[in-house]
């Protein structure tokens, strides 16, 4: 199932979607500078399910966040953050 959200601002653009084929979250992005972000996935109850650091190169436009666990169907929330960026999105996992 696909759920897209976009964040735009000065020199940045992020969109996300769940990829059921390989149990990952696809990120499309555009940044003027490389970014190190903390990626956190929360369940609908607000409990943290997974956290990891991801490095997004300004020269690239796409990456995947592999989900470590087999998440049940449902609504989850993705948060990407560093000292200057805060992005959140609702992700629908449907297998």
DOTI-601715 format. One record per residue: x, y, z of N, C-alpha, C in turn; residue in three letters. Coordinates in steps of 0.2 Angstrom, whole numbers, padded with zeros to 4 digits, always signed. Layout:
<nodes>
XYZXYZXYZALA/...
</nodes>
This chain:
<nodes>
+0004-0006+0000+0000+0000+0000+0004+0006+0000UNK/+0002+0011-0003+0006+0017-0004+0003+0023+0000UNK/+0007+0027+0003+0005+0033+0007+0011+0038+0006UNK/+0009+0043+0003+0014+0048+0002+0013+0055+0006UNK/+0018+0058+0008+0018+0064+0011+0024+0068+0009UNK/+0024+0074+0009+0029+0078+0006+0031+0084+0011UNK/+0037+0085+0012+0039+0091+0016+0044+0095+0011UNK/+0042+0101+0010+0046+0106+0006+0048+0112+0010UNK/+0054+0115+0009+0056+0120+0012+0062+0123+0009UNK/+0066+0127+0012+0072+0130+0009+0077+0124+0007UNK/+0077+0122+0001+0082+0117-0002+0081+0110+0000UNK/+0074+0109+0002+0073+0102+0004+0066+0100+0002UNK/+0066+0093+0000+0059+0090-0002+0060+0083+0000UNK/+0055+0080+0004+0055+0073+0006+0048+0070+0005UNK/+0048+0064+0002+0042+0060+0002+0043+0053+0004UNK/+0038+0050+0007+0039+0043+0009+0033+0038+0007UNK/+0035+0032+0006+0030+0027+0005+0032+0020+0007UNK/+0027+0016+0009+0029+0009+0011+0030+0004+0005UNK/+0035+0000+0005+0036-0005+0000+0035-0011+0003UNK/+0029-0015+0001+0028-0021+0004+0032-0027+0001UNK/+0035-0026-0005+0039-0031-0008+0045-0032-0004UNK/+0048-0027-0001+0054-0029+0003+0054-0026+0010UNK/+0048-0025+0013+0047-0023+0019+0051-0017+0021UNK/+0051-0012+0017+0055-0006+0018+0050+0001+0017UNK/+0053+0006+0019+0050+0013+0018+0055+0016+0013UNK/+0052+0018+0007+0055+0021+0002+0055+0029+0004UNK/+0061+0032+0003+0061+0039+0004+0064+0042-0003UNK/+0060+0047-0005+0062+0051-0011+0064+0058-0008UNK/+0070+0061-0010+0072+0067-0006+0076+0071-0011UNK/+0076+0078-0009+0081+0082-0013+0083+0087-0007UNK/+0090+0087-0007+0093+0092-0002+0098+0096-0005UNK/+0100+0102-0003+0105+0106-0005+0112+0103-0002UNK/+0112+0100+0004+0117+0098+0007+0116+0091+0010UNK/+0121+0087+0011+0121+0080+0014+0117+0081+0021UNK/+0114+0076+0023+0110+0076+0029+0111+0069+0033UNK/+0112+0070+0039+0112+0064+0044+0106+0065+0048UNK/+0101+0060+0047+0095+0060+0051+0094+0054+0055UNK/+0090+0055+0060+0088+0049+0064+0081+0047+0062UNK/+0080+0041+0060+0074+0039+0057+0071+0034+0063UNK/+0065+0036+0065+0061+0032+0070+0054+0031+0068UNK/+0052+0024+0069+0046+0022+0067+0042+0021+0074UNK/+0036+0023+0074+0032+0022+0080+0025+0019+0078UNK/+0023+0015+0082+0016+0012+0081+0011+0017+0083UNK/+0004+0015+0081-0001+0019+0082-0002+0021+0090UNK/+0001+0017+0094+0000+0019+0101+0006+0024+0104UNK/+0010+0026+0099+0016+0030+0100+0022+0027+0103UNK/+0022+0020+0103+0028+0016+0105+0033+0016+0100UNK/+0039+0017+0101+0044+0016+0096+0045+0009+0094UNK/+0045+0008+0088+0046+0001+0085+0053+0000+0083UNK/+0056+0006+0080+0063+0005+0077+0066+0012+0076UNK/+0073+0012+0077+0076+0019+0076+0083+0017+0073UNK/+0085+0021+0068+0091+0020+0065+0094+0027+0062UNK/+0100+0028+0061+0103+0034+0058+0103+0032+0050UNK/+0101+0037+0046+0102+0037+0039+0106+0043+0037UNK/+0110+0042+0032+0114+0047+0029+0111+0048+0022UNK/+0109+0054+0020+0106+0056+0014+0111+0060+0010UNK/+0114+0058+0004+0118+0061+0000+0114+0066-0004UNK/+0117+0073-0004+0113+0078-0008+0113+0076-0016UNK/+0118+0072-0018+0119+0070-0025+0114+0064-0027UNK/+0111+0061-0022+0106+0056-0023+0099+0058-0022UNK/+0094+0054-0024+0087+0056-0023+0083+0051-0020UNK/+0086+0045-0018+0081+0040-0016+0085+0036-0011UNK/+0082+0033-0006+0085+0028-0002+0079+0024+0001UNK/+0081+0018+0005+0076+0014+0008+0078+0014+0015UNK/+0073+0013+0020+0074+0012+0027+0071+0005+0027UNK/+0076+0000+0029+0074-0007+0029+0071-0008+0036UNK/+0065-0011+0037+0061-0012+0043+0064-0019+0046UNK/+0067-0018+0052+0070-0024+0055+0065-0029+0057UNK/+0059-0027+0059+0054-0032+0061+0049-0033+0056UNK/+0045-0039+0056+0039-0039+0052+0034-0036+0055UNK/+0032-0030+0053+0027-0026+0056+0020-0029+0054UNK/+0015-0029+0059+0009-0031+0057+0005-0025+0053UNK/+0000-0027+0050-0004-0022+0046-0006-0017+0051UNK/-0006-0011+0048-0009-0005+0052-0005+0001+0051UNK/-0007+0006+0055-0004+0013+0054+0002+0014+0058UNK/+0007+0017+0055+0013+0018+0059+0015+0025+0057UNK/+0020+0028+0061+0022+0035+0060+0030+0035+0059UNK/+0032+0038+0054+0039+0039+0053+0041+0046+0055UNK/+0047+0047+0058+0049+0053+0060+0057+0053+0058UNK/+0058+0058+0054+0065+0060+0052+0067+0066+0055UNK/+0073+0066+0059+0075+0072+0062+0082+0073+0063UNK/+0085+0079+0063+0091+0082+0065+0090+0089+0068UNK/+0096+0092+0069+0095+0099+0072+0092+0104+0068UNK/+0091+0103+0062+0088+0108+0057+0082+0105+0054UNK/+0080+0099+0054+0075+0096+0050+0070+0092+0055UNK/+0064+0092+0054+0059+0088+0057+0054+0086+0052UNK/+0053+0080+0050+0048+0077+0045+0045+0071+0049UNK/+0038+0071+0048+0034+0066+0050+0029+0064+0045UNK/+0028+0057+0045+0023+0055+0040+0019+0049+0043UNK/+0013+0048+0041+0009+0042+0043+0010+0037+0037UNK/+0012+0031+0039+0014+0025+0035+0008+0020+0036UNK/+0005+0018+0030+0000+0012+0031+0004+0006+0029UNK/+0004+0001+0033+0007-0005+0031+0002-0010+0030UNK/+0001-0013+0024-0004-0017+0022-0001-0022+0017UNK/-0001-0029+0019+0003-0034+0016-0002-0038+0012UNK/
</nodes>
